[in-house]
Amino acid sequence: MEILWLGIMLVFYNTLYAKTDSIAGWDRDQYLFFLGCYYTLEGLIETLFLENCSNFADLIRSGNLDQYLLKPIDEQFLITCRKFDWSTAPKLVLGTAVMGYGLHGMGWHFHLGQVLTFLILFVCGTALAYSFLLMLTSTGVWMVRNTSLMEMWWLLTTVMRYPREIFQGGWASALGAFFWYLVPVLLVINVPASLIITRVFDPWNIALMLLATGVMFWLSRTFFLRALRSYRSASS
């Protein structure tokens, strides 16, 4: 299934680039690398966190959340990281392969400092995406059945999948600014991928990425703990 889904995306974008050499300043190989970054990060989130977060509402309805809250370990870690979903782990391999193919097409040359900075920013992007997921998960305390809200997660991942440059002109510029500064979901893939593609260390974007990651992680944890304080245990 993962191979099929990736294949559909690759065929779609390859069809677009068959008609043009560049879209919003991105050529085919550059966007393949970008897409590989997205697919790898999505696989990482789904393998480590998504199933745990999706089951949070079930823990509340069944009363099983009480068992986790009584254990002498951080509640956020225990609830969101308690098990891995190995069925989505192949995305990590497939995404990395697409990244490598894109780099080969670009004629990229290894640079240690660039790679290390990319890895740090990629980890920040993962933490940023996790923060959005955690905030959506926390709403389950009040809404119990938060299936519709979890659909927001898939909408956010759709926004992550596109370069910032496509949001140009008219209302699209306002939309791009909204998802860059206020709900900084565009930072997740754009900042680390652009570092490799442009080979330019943009101190403003890097600082913005680090700041957004710290702020969103703090906000999401605060929101999660606030949600737990509103939880009424099954015994009550």
C-alpha positions, 0 to 999 in steps of 0.5 A, spaced: 500 500 500 505 504 501 509 503 495 502 504 491 501 511 494 508 513 493 507 511 486 501 515 485 504 521 487 510 520 483 506 519 477 502 525 478 508 529 479 512 526 473 506 528 469 506 535 471 514 535 469 513 532 463 510 538 460 515 543 463 522 544 466 520 548 472 514 549 477 515 555 481 522 555 481 523 548 482 525 543 477 523 535 477 529 533 481 529 538 486 522 537 488 523 529 488 528 531 494 522 535 497 517 530 496 522 524 499 523 529 505 515 529 506 514 522 505 520 520 510 517 525 515 510 522 514 513 515 515 516 517 522 510 521 525 506 515 523 510 510 525 512 513 532 506 517 534 500 517 529 496 510 532 498 512 539 495 519 538 489 516 534 487 511 540 487 517 545 479 518 544 478 510 545 482 510 552 478 516 554 471 512 552 473 506 555 476 509 562 483 505 560 486 512 560 486 512 568 491 506 568 496 510 564 495 516 569 497 512 575 504 510 572 510 513 575 512 516 568 511 522 564 504 522 561 505 525 554 511 520 553 507 514 555 501 516 551 504 518 545 510 513 544 507 507 548 508 503 541 510 503 534 506 502 528 511 498 524 506 497 518 508 504 516 515 503 517 517 502 510 515 509 508 522 511 511 526 507 506 522 509 500 522 516 502 530 516 503 530 512 496 526 518 493 531 523 497 537 519 494 534 519 487 533 527 487 540 528 490 543 524 484 539 528 479 541 534 482 548 532 482 549 534 489 556 533 493 556 531 500 558 537 505 558 535 512 556 541 515 550 542 510 548 534 512 548 535 520 544 542 519 539 538 515 538 533 520 537 538 526 532 542 522 529 535 520 528 533 527 525 540 528 520 539 523 518 532 526 518 535 533 513 541 529 509 536 526 508 532 532 506 538 536 500 539 531 498 532 532 499 533 540 494 539 540 489 535 535 489 529 540 488 533 546 481 535 544 479 528 545 478 530 552 472 535 551 470 532 544 471 524 546 469 522 538 474 527 535 475 523 528 473 529 524 478 533 528 483 528 526 482 529 519 485 536 520 491 532 521 491 530 514 489 537 511 496 539 515 500 534 512 497 536 505 500 543 506 506 540 508 507 537 501 508 543 497 513 548 497 512 555 499 513 558 493 507 556 490 503 561 495 504 567 490 499 572 488 493 575 491 489 571 497 495 565 496 500 570 498 496 571 505 495 563 505 502 562 505 504 567 510 498 564 515 502 557 514 509 560 515 508 564 521 501 563 524 500 556 523 507 554 521 506 548 518 510 550 511 516 550 515 516 543 517 519 541 510 521 547 506 526 549 511 530 543 511 529 541 504 531 548 501 538 548 505 540 542 501 537 544 494 539 551 495 546 550 498 545 556 502 544 557 510 539 562 511 539 564 518 532 568 518 529 561 516 533 557 520 532 561 526 524 562 525 524 554 524 528 553 531 523 558 534 517 555 532 519 548 534 520 551 541 514 555 541 509 550 538 512 544 543 511 548 549 504 550 547 502 543 545 505 540 551 501 546 555 495 544 552 495 537 553 497 538 560 491 542 561 486 537 557 488 532 562 487 536 568 480 537 565 479 529 564 474 526 569 476 519 570 472 513 569 472 512 577 468 518 578 
